[in-house]
Amino acid sequence: MTTSMKSERAGNATAVRPPGTDLRRFGLAAGALLAPWFILACNVGWATAQADGASDATGADSLAAAAAHPDLLHNVVLFGMIGALLMIPAALGAARIAGAGRLSFIGGTLVAAGYVCYLAVLMSDLTTLAMVRVGGPMADFAQVLDTRQEFAAGTWVFLLFVLGNIVGTFLLGLALWRSRAVPRWAAAAIMAWPLLHITGLLAGTEWIEVAGAIVQGAGFAAVGVQLLRGKS
């Protein structure tokens, strides 16, 4: 056998991917490309309701918002749940292309865990919508919603969501920045989401968070492109 034939066979063997590799890569890429835009739709919906006076500060406020915007808030919950589900592979894909370092592992794990918890948080909003649809003693319903927030057994779910959404996302973006796995602007865009999210909360307007979701979507789009190119 000639040297050229041996080299050709070695090259072909190297090119063979393990079964499921492409499917896994495409799944991670799909999450990165789609997830942020569902989160954006969720933010836009809540910003629209908030502009009309909606609030979720108390149980009574949440019930009033659900009564005033039942269809809109149903879609907010639906888009948020889909986005949260897709953010899990998006985060894992971003951590994968950022490399096997501690920073990418911690950031990716926190983001994935945080959005699992976000699913649980949104599920509770469906209960609020159901209360309004069924009707009944709204004052009692409001007390139930407020009391639910006092259960320590469920508090950690919300806290882990906040930790993953804010700290995890920033660490994941920082890992991408340091690894240069994506253009620097894309890593900065992902890191901008938690900063703009906090700013929106402090300013009391969801539209700043809408802007943050758009920026984050652009950053994760670059992650998705890199995954499709096989950079994982």
Buried (B, 14 or more C-beta within 10 A) or exposed (E): EEEEEEEEEEEEEEEEEEEEEEEBBEBBBBBBBBBBBBBBBBBBBBBBBBEEEBEBEEBBBBBBBBBBBEEBBBBBBBBBBBBBBBBBBBBBBBBBBBBEEEBBBBBBBBBBBBBBBBBBBBEBBBBBBEBBEEEEEBEEBBEBBEEEEEEEEBEEBBEBBBBBBBBBBBBBBBBBBBBEBBBEEBBBBBBBBBBBBBBBEEEEBBBBBBBBBBBBBBBBBBBBBBBBEEEB
